[in-house]
Amino acid sequence: QMELEALRSIYEGDVCFRELSPVSFQYRIGESGDPKAFLVEVSWPETYPQTAPVISMDAFFNNTISSAIKQSILEKLMVEVEANLGTAMTYTLFEYAKDNKEVLMENQPVTTVTSVSNSIAIGTPEVPASKKKEKKEQLSKTQKRKLANKTDNKGELPRGWNWVDVIK
């Protein structure tokens, strides 16, 4: 398969590219820490490239991406497939996804999770970020009033009003 050789030479040393088998390939679109990165998997049926390759977004890597977005990415990739039927198109598809990453992922909400990579490597279950948000302390009205009373008329708090009492 000439396309296989071509892909191997084009993507040699490219950390985003993975050959799962001689007819199945993954490409990571985006940097590893990028919340909008995603994996595209392309597999060749026996009759490829006369027939469409199988494009999948089912990789575990994509589990934070909403199914609607996966669906829309697949649909856009299939348009490319239609346009390239009969020709070796795996490279074209990966490059299309790279060039259009921003558009493809524009509706994906970015949840900023710090150092997810560590936890995934160890295999610990991820804790949804929403649970980690710290509650800000709610001051009661009397507490607020006391604070207000401590300020002088310019609204400046006297020096040391928020110092921690060392003796405690």
Beta strands, then each sheet from edge to edge (+ up, - down):
strand 1: 17-21
strand 2: 24-29
strand 3: 38-43
strand 4: 54-56
sheet 1: 1+ 2- 3+ 4-
end
